[in-house]
């Protein structure tokens, strides 16, 4: 063990103790603004993963993320291939079901595959063992299916606590990815800040719409809004 080991362990223990004694606040705030706003994530084992809603960048870039894996339209694979879209797919095993082949095709045209738990269980408040099983279990599934262990994790419903961060770190996660903007059927909504797209925004796109628009149609609408804002789509994994 290097001489840094005891120092790092003491620092982590101090941070966890301080977090437990603090009043109830957003766990992202407990780990500091750098983690909350998207500084480059720490490597697994050196501390809790960064929690990101936006990427701090001067590039006119936003990031497209898709959750669950419910819609498996082959036309979406063609859209990603033709537009060379660097999308990030956060997959839930119980939702994807037998459809992992669709996401292997997406991976082959440039999409990245990331973790969204085994069963889409709301994690906040669950004991460590349960949270670790949900996160590590899907890490193992994705490793067996795609040959990679994802570095990024999105908690279902965007809810988490300090136990989630500890479990995620123990499962090899480098960053917990939330979002500032989300795309439903026809328009963008924003969780915080300005009601317009900004450089560095992480956008969550709903897997299934409610007005009959396909994932391709909703993505094309979103791409139009991104273009009108003078922005482009970047690869999230290059920044975390």
C-alpha positions as CSV (number, residue, x, y, z in Angstrom):
1,X,0.0,0.0,0.0
2,X,1.4,3.5,-0.8
3,X,2.0,6.1,1.8
4,X,-1.1,7.9,0.6
5,X,-3.5,5.0,1.6
6,X,-3.9,5.9,5.3
7,X,-4.3,9.6,4.6
8,X,-6.9,9.0,1.9
9,X,-8.8,6.6,4.2
10,X,-8.8,9.1,7.0
11,X,-10.0,11.8,4.7
12,X,-12.9,9.7,3.4
13,X,-13.9,8.7,7.0
14,X,-13.9,12.4,8.0
15,X,-16.1,13.3,5.1
16,X,-18.6,10.5,5.7
17,X,-18.8,11.5,9.4
18,X,-19.4,15.1,8.6
19,X,-22.1,14.2,6.1
20,X,-23.9,12.1,8.7
21,X,-23.8,14.9,11.3
22,X,-25.0,17.6,8.9
23,X,-28.5,18.7,8.6
24,X,-30.6,17.2,5.8
25,X,-29.5,18.6,2.5
26,X,-29.1,17.4,-1.1
27,X,-26.3,14.8,-0.9
28,X,-24.6,16.5,-3.9
29,X,-24.1,19.5,-1.7
30,X,-22.6,17.4,1.0
31,X,-19.8,16.4,-1.4
32,X,-19.2,20.0,-2.5
33,X,-20.0,22.1,-5.6
34,X,-17.4,20.5,-7.8
35,X,-19.2,17.2,-7.6
36,X,-22.6,18.8,-8.0
37,X,-21.8,20.7,-11.1
38,X,-19.7,18.2,-13.0
39,X,-16.0,18.3,-12.3
40,X,-14.1,15.3,-13.6
41,X,-15.1,12.3,-11.5
42,X,-12.7,10.8,-9.1
43,X,-11.5,7.3,-9.8
44,X,-13.3,4.4,-8.1
45,X,-11.9,3.8,-4.7
46,X,-10.5,7.3,-4.0
47,X,-13.8,8.8,-2.7
48,X,-17.5,9.1,-3.5
49,X,-18.4,9.6,-7.2
50,X,-19.1,13.0,-8.5
51,X,-22.7,14.0,-8.9
52,X,-23.3,15.8,-12.1
53,X,-26.3,17.8,-13.6
54,X,-24.2,19.9,-15.9
55,X,-20.7,19.7,-17.3
56,X,-18.7,22.9,-16.8
57,X,-17.5,23.7,-20.3
58,X,-17.0,26.7,-22.6
59,X,-17.8,24.5,-25.6
60,X,-21.2,25.0,-27.1
61,X,-22.1,21.5,-26.3
62,X,-25.0,19.6,-24.6
63,X,-25.4,15.9,-23.9
64,X,-28.2,13.5,-24.8
65,X,-29.1,10.7,-22.3
66,X,-31.8,8.1,-22.6
67,X,-33.2,6.0,-19.7
68,X,-34.6,2.5,-19.1
69,X,-34.5,1.0,-22.6
70,X,-38.2,0.5,-23.0
71,X,-38.4,1.6,-26.7
72,X,-36.4,-0.5,-29.2
73,X,-37.3,1.2,-32.5
74,X,-34.6,0.1,-35.1
75,X,-35.1,3.5,-36.8
76,X,-33.5,5.1,-33.7
77,X,-30.4,3.0,-34.4
78,X,-30.3,4.4,-37.9
79,X,-30.8,8.0,-36.6
80,X,-27.8,7.6,-34.3
81,X,-25.7,6.1,-37.1
82,X,-26.7,8.7,-39.7
83,X,-26.3,11.7,-37.4
84,X,-23.3,10.2,-35.6
85,X,-25.1,11.1,-32.3
86,X,-22.9,10.4,-29.2
87,X,-25.9,9.3,-27.1
88,X,-25.6,7.7,-23.6
89,X,-28.1,4.9,-22.8
90,X,-28.8,4.2,-19.1
91,X,-30.3,0.7,-19.1
92,X,-32.5,-1.1,-16.6
93,X,-32.3,-4.8,-16.8
94,X,-36.0,-5.5,-16.0
95,X,-37.1,-3.0,-18.6
96,X,-34.7,-4.0,-21.4
97,X,-35.8,-7.7,-20.9
98,X,-34.9,-9.8,-23.9
99,X,-34.0,-6.7,-26.0
100,X,-30.3,-6.4,-25.3
101,X,-29.5,-7.1,-28.9
102,X,-31.1,-3.8,-29.9
103,X,-28.7,-2.0,-27.6
104,X,-25.7,-3.9,-28.9
105,X,-26.6,-2.5,-32.3
106,X,-26.7,1.0,-30.8
107,X,-23.4,0.4,-29.2
108,X,-21.9,-0.7,-32.5
109,X,-22.9,2.7,-34.1
110,X,-21.5,4.8,-31.3
111,X,-23.9,4.9,-28.4
112,X,-22.5,4.3,-24.9
113,X,-24.0,1.9,-22.5
114,X,-24.4,2.9,-18.8
115,X,-26.1,1.7,-15.6
116,X,-29.7,2.5,-14.4
117,X,-30.1,-0.4,-11.9
118,X,-31.5,-3.9,-12.2
119,X,-35.1,-3.2,-11.4
120,X,-35.6,0.6,-11.5
121,X,-36.0,0.7,-7.7
122,X,-36.0,4.1,-5.9
123,X,-32.8,3.8,-4.0
124,X,-32.9,6.7,-1.5
125,X,-33.5,5.3,2.0
126,X,-32.7,1.7,1.2
127,X,-30.0,-0.1,3.2
128,X,-26.6,-0.4,1.7
129,X,-26.9,-4.1,0.8
130,X,-30.0,-3.4,-1.3
131,X,-28.6,-0.4,-3.1
132,X,-25.3,-2.3,-3.8
133,X,-27.2,-5.2,-5.2
134,X,-29.2,-3.0,-7.6
135,X,-26.1,-1.1,-8.9
136,X,-23.5,-3.9,-8.9
137,X,-26.0,-6.4,-10.2
138,X,-26.5,-4.3,-13.3
139,X,-22.8,-3.7,-13.6
140,X,-22.4,-7.4,-13.8
141,X,-25.2,-7.8,-16.3
142,X,-23.9,-5.1,-18.6
143,X,-20.4,-6.5,-18.4
144,X,-21.6,-10.0,-19.5
145,X,-23.7,-8.5,-22.3
146,X,-21.4,-5.8,-23.7
147,X,-18.0,-6.6,-22.3
148,X,-17.7,-3.3,-20.4
149,X,-18.4,-2.2,-16.8
150,X,-20.0,1.2,-17.0
151,X,-18.4,4.2,-15.3
152,X,-21.6,6.2,-15.2
153,X,-24.7,5.5,-13.2
154,X,-28.2,7.2,-13.1
155,X,-30.3,6.5,-10.1
156,X,-34.0,5.8,-10.9
157,X,-36.2,9.0,-10.6
158,X,-33.0,11.0,-9.9
159,X,-33.2,10.2,-6.2
160,X,-30.3,9.0,-4.1
161,X,-28.6,9.5,-0.7
162,X,-25.1,9.1,0.7
163,X,-25.6,5.4,0.9
164,X,-26.2,5.4,-2.9
165,X,-22.9,7.2,-3.4
166,X,-21.0,4.7,-1.3
167,X,-22.6,1.7,-3.0
168,X,-21.9,3.3,-6.4
169,X,-18.3,3.8,-5.6
170,X,-17.9,0.2,-4.4
171,X,-19.4,-0.9,-7.7
172,X,-16.8,0.9,-9.7
173,X,-19.0,4.0,-10.7
174,X,-17.0,7.2,-11.3
175,X,-20.0,9.6,-11.7
176,X,-23.7,9.7,-10.8
177,X,-25.4,11.4,-13.7
178,X,-28.5,13.5,-13.2
179,X,-29.9,16.1,-15.6
180,X,-30.9,19.8,-15.8
181,X,-33.2,19.6,-18.8
182,X,-35.6,16.9,-19.9
183,X,-37.4,16.2,-23.1
184,X,-40.9,14.8,-22.9
185,X,-43.1,14.7,-26.0
186,X,-43.0,18.2,-27.4
187,X,-40.9,20.5,-25.2
188,X,-38.0,20.8,-22.9
189,X,-38.5,21.4,-19.2
190,X,-35.8,22.5,-16.7
191,X,-35.2,21.4,-13.1
192,X,-33.1,24.4,-12.1
193,X,-31.7,27.7,-13.5
194,X,-32.5,29.4,-16.8
195,X,-35.4,28.1,-18.9
196,X,-33.2,27.6,-22.0
197,X,-30.5,25.3,-23.1
198,X,-27.0,26.2,-21.9
199,X,-23.6,24.8,-22.8
200,X,-22.9,21.8,-20.6
201,X,-26.5,20.8,-20.1
202,X,-27.3,17.1,-19.6
203,X,-30.6,16.3,-21.2
204,X,-32.8,13.4,-20.2
205,X,-35.0,12.1,-23.0
206,X,-38.0,10.0,-22.0
207,X,-38.0,6.5,-23.4
208,X,-41.7,6.4,-24.1
209,X,-43.9,9.4,-25.0
210,X,-47.6,10.0,-24.2
211,X,-48.8,11.6,-27.4
212,X,-47.9,9.0,-29.9
213,X,-44.6,10.5,-31.1
214,X,-41.8,8.0,-31.5
215,X,-38.4,8.2,-29.9
216,X,-37.0,9.2,-33.3
217,X,-39.5,12.0,-33.7
218,X,-38.9,13.3,-30.2
219,X,-35.2,13.2,-30.7
220,X,-35.4,15.1,-34.0
221,X,-37.5,17.8,-32.3
222,X,-34.9,18.0,-29.7
223,X,-32.1,18.2,-32.2
224,X,-33.9,21.1,-33.8
225,X,-34.0,23.0,-30.5
226,X,-30.3,22.3,-29.9
227,X,-29.5,23.7,-33.4
228,X,-31.6,26.8,-32.9
229,X,-29.8,27.4,-29.6
230,X,-26.5,27.4,-31.5
231,X,-25.4,24.2,-29.7
232,X,-24.3,20.8,-30.7
233,X,-24.3,17.3,-29.1
234,X,-21.2,16.1,-27.4
235,X,-20.1,12.8,-25.9
236,X,-20.7,12.9,-22.2
237,X,-18.1,10.2,-21.4
238,X,-15.4,12.4,-22.7
239,X,-16.0,14.9,-19.9
240,X,-16.5,12.6,-16.9
